[in-house]
Amino acid sequence: MDVQTRTNLEKDLEAFFRTATTELEGLVRQISLETYLPAMELILGAEAAGGRVHVTGIGKPGHVASYIASLLSSTGTPAYELHGTEAVHGSSGQVRPGDVVIAISNSGETQELKATVTTVKNNGAKIIAVSGNSNSWLAKVGDAFLYAGVAHEGDPLNRAPRASVLAEILVLQGLSLLLQCYKGLTPQQYVKWHPGGALGKLRNGETR
């Protein structure tokens, strides 16, 4: 690799981290507990009535959905990944009336997700919309809305989802944290759900 190419790549990498940091800092300044309360109330209300939580998205947000469903499940809020496109081919059968579906889309206008959200709403589900566009179709049809927007993705094309994916993860990690804290998850419960991993090992002399 020649010196000029190395220099350019270093500049690109620095620009990405600088952009991502700036975007996330700006997003965090817009978030408060009040931001999350409607979404929390939907989930807690559904659980109290025997309902369940599902997480869905198309493309890269679909990968975010898989992670968030796993994170919620491991911290006291059982959740299921709902495949973003398979939902309109039968998988929406996992969603029952009174369930909550967390739907993730940066644009909030993705046609496939529109079809999925419409289907689960027809099933009687409530929607927590997560989008970078507060005026989007998804934001408007959601029963609760969590903003996860960025202006720049962090690369020269400003197209590939990078900072927007980080924003979606950060916002939904916040939701999982609040639910965990509200429910009072204990180290003992956490260990019970993670018996085979280092994450679940009790530390600092704690006992079961």
C-alpha positions as CSV (number, residue, x, y, z in Angstrom):
1,M,0.0,0.0,0.0
2,D,1.5,3.3,-1.0
3,V,1.8,6.3,1.3
4,Q,-0.9,8.4,-0.3
5,T,-3.5,5.5,-0.2
6,R,-2.7,4.9,3.4
7,T,-3.1,8.6,4.2
8,N,-6.4,8.7,2.5
9,L,-7.7,5.7,4.3
10,E,-6.7,7.1,7.6
11,K,-8.6,10.2,6.8
12,D,-11.7,8.2,5.8
13,L,-11.5,6.2,9.1
14,E,-11.1,9.3,11.2
15,A,-14.0,10.9,9.4
16,F,-16.3,7.9,10.1
17,F,-15.6,7.8,13.8
18,R,-15.9,11.6,14.1
19,T,-19.2,11.5,12.2
20,A,-20.6,8.6,14.1
21,T,-19.7,10.1,17.5
22,T,-21.2,13.5,16.5
23,E,-24.4,11.9,15.3
24,L,-24.9,9.7,18.3
25,E,-24.1,12.6,20.7
26,G,-26.7,14.7,18.9
27,L,-29.3,11.9,19.2
28,V,-28.7,11.3,22.9
29,R,-29.4,15.0,23.5
30,Q,-32.9,14.5,22.1
31,I,-33.7,11.5,24.3
32,S,-35.2,11.5,27.8
33,L,-37.2,9.2,30.0
34,E,-40.4,10.8,28.6
35,T,-39.3,9.6,25.2
36,Y,-39.5,6.0,26.3
37,L,-42.6,5.9,28.6
38,P,-45.2,5.3,25.8
39,A,-43.2,2.3,24.5
40,M,-42.6,1.0,28.0
41,E,-46.3,1.2,28.9
42,L,-47.2,-0.7,25.7
43,I,-44.8,-3.5,26.6
44,L,-45.6,-3.7,30.3
45,G,-49.3,-3.6,29.5
46,A,-49.0,-6.4,26.9
47,E,-47.1,-8.6,29.3
48,A,-49.5,-8.0,32.1
49,A,-52.3,-9.2,29.8
50,G,-50.3,-12.3,28.7
51,G,-49.1,-10.7,25.5
52,R,-45.7,-11.0,23.9
53,V,-43.1,-8.7,22.3
54,H,-41.8,-9.2,18.7
55,V,-39.1,-7.2,16.9
56,T,-38.9,-6.8,13.1
57,G,-37.1,-4.9,10.4
58,I,-36.0,-5.2,6.7
59,G,-32.4,-5.4,5.5
60,K,-29.8,-4.2,8.1
61,P,-32.6,-3.2,10.6
62,G,-33.5,-6.9,10.4
63,H,-30.2,-7.8,11.9
64,V,-30.7,-5.1,14.5
65,A,-34.1,-6.8,15.3
66,S,-32.4,-10.1,15.9
67,Y,-30.0,-8.6,18.4
68,I,-32.6,-6.6,20.2
69,A,-34.9,-9.5,20.5
70,S,-32.1,-11.5,22.1
71,L,-31.0,-8.6,24.3
72,L,-34.6,-8.1,25.6
73,S,-35.0,-11.8,26.3
74,S,-31.8,-11.9,28.2
75,T,-32.7,-9.0,30.4
76,G,-36.2,-9.8,31.6
77,T,-38.4,-9.1,28.6
78,P,-39.0,-12.2,26.5
79,A,-39.0,-11.2,22.8
80,Y,-39.2,-12.9,19.5
81,E,-37.7,-11.9,16.2
82,L,-40.3,-11.6,13.4
83,H,-38.8,-12.0,10.0
84,G,-39.6,-8.8,8.1
85,T,-40.7,-10.4,4.8
86,E,-41.8,-13.9,6.0
87,A,-44.5,-12.2,8.1
88,V,-46.7,-11.7,5.1
89,H,-46.2,-15.4,4.1
90,G,-47.5,-16.9,7.4
91,S,-45.0,-15.9,10.1
92,S,-47.4,-13.2,11.3
93,G,-49.2,-16.1,12.8
94,Q,-46.8,-15.8,15.8
95,V,-48.3,-12.4,16.6
96,R,-51.5,-12.5,18.6
97,P,-54.0,-9.8,19.5
98,G,-52.6,-7.7,22.3
99,D,-48.9,-8.4,21.4
100,V,-46.4,-5.6,20.7
101,V,-44.3,-5.4,17.6
102,I,-41.2,-3.2,17.6
103,A,-40.7,-2.2,13.9
104,I,-37.4,-0.8,12.8
105,S,-36.8,1.2,9.6
106,N,-34.5,4.2,9.1
107,S,-36.7,5.7,6.3
108,G,-39.9,4.5,7.8
109,E,-41.1,4.1,4.2
110,T,-39.9,0.6,3.2
111,Q,-42.6,-1.2,1.2
112,E,-41.9,-4.6,2.7
113,L,-42.1,-3.3,6.2
114,K,-45.3,-1.5,5.4
115,A,-46.9,-4.8,4.4
116,T,-45.6,-6.5,7.6
117,V,-46.8,-3.7,9.9
118,T,-50.2,-3.6,8.3
119,T,-50.5,-7.4,8.6
120,V,-49.6,-7.5,12.3
121,K,-51.8,-4.5,13.1
122,N,-54.7,-6.4,11.4
123,N,-53.8,-9.2,13.8
124,G,-54.5,-6.8,16.7
125,A,-50.9,-6.0,17.6
126,K,-49.6,-2.6,18.9
127,I,-46.7,-1.0,17.1
128,I,-43.6,0.6,18.5
129,A,-42.1,2.4,15.5
130,V,-38.3,3.0,15.5
131,S,-37.3,5.3,12.6
132,G,-34.9,8.1,11.6
133,N,-37.8,9.9,10.0
134,S,-40.4,11.3,12.5
135,N,-42.7,12.2,9.6
136,S,-42.6,8.8,8.0
137,W,-45.5,6.3,7.4
138,L,-44.1,4.1,10.1
139,A,-43.9,6.9,12.7
140,K,-47.5,7.9,12.0
141,V,-49.0,4.4,12.2
142,G,-47.1,3.5,15.3
143,D,-48.8,3.4,18.7
144,A,-45.5,4.7,20.2
145,F,-42.5,6.2,18.4
146,L,-38.8,6.2,19.1
147,Y,-36.7,8.5,17.0
148,A,-33.3,7.0,15.9
149,G,-32.2,9.5,13.2
150,V,-28.9,10.6,11.9
151,A,-28.0,13.1,9.1
152,H,-24.8,11.4,8.0
153,E,-23.9,7.7,7.8
154,G,-20.2,8.4,8.0
155,D,-18.9,7.3,4.6
156,P,-18.2,9.3,1.4
157,L,-21.4,8.1,-0.3
158,N,-23.6,8.7,2.8
159,R,-25.6,5.7,1.7
160,A,-24.6,2.5,3.5
161,P,-26.3,2.2,6.9
162,R,-23.6,2.7,9.4
163,A,-24.4,5.6,11.9
164,S,-28.2,4.9,11.4
165,V,-27.7,1.3,12.6
166,L,-25.7,2.5,15.6
167,A,-28.5,4.9,16.4
168,E,-31.2,2.2,16.2
169,I,-29.2,-0.1,18.4
170,L,-28.5,2.7,20.9
171,V,-32.1,3.8,21.2
172,L,-33.4,0.2,21.7
173,Q,-30.6,-0.6,24.1
174,G,-32.0,2.3,26.2
175,L,-35.5,0.7,26.1
176,S,-34.1,-2.7,27.2
177,L,-32.2,-1.0,30.0
178,L,-35.3,0.8,31.3
179,L,-37.4,-2.4,31.2
180,Q,-34.6,-4.3,33.0
181,C,-34.3,-1.7,35.7
182,Y,-38.0,-1.2,36.1
183,K,-38.4,-5.0,36.6
184,G,-35.5,-5.2,39.0
185,L,-33.5,-7.8,37.3
186,T,-31.1,-9.4,39.8
187,P,-27.7,-10.9,39.2
188,Q,-29.2,-14.3,40.2
189,Q,-31.8,-14.1,37.5
190,Y,-29.3,-13.1,35.0
191,V,-27.0,-16.0,35.8
192,K,-29.9,-18.4,35.6
193,W,-30.5,-17.3,32.0
194,H,-26.8,-17.5,31.1
195,P,-25.5,-20.7,32.7
196,G,-23.0,-21.5,29.9
197,G,-21.4,-18.1,29.4
198,A,-18.8,-15.9,31.1
199,L,-21.4,-13.1,31.2
200,G,-23.4,-15.0,33.8
201,K,-20.6,-15.7,36.3
202,L,-21.2,-14.0,39.6
203,R,-18.5,-11.6,40.6
204,N,-17.3,-9.8,43.7
205,G,-18.3,-12.7,46.0
206,E,-22.0,-12.7,45.1
207,T,-23.8,-15.9,45.8
208,R,-26.9,-17.5,44.2
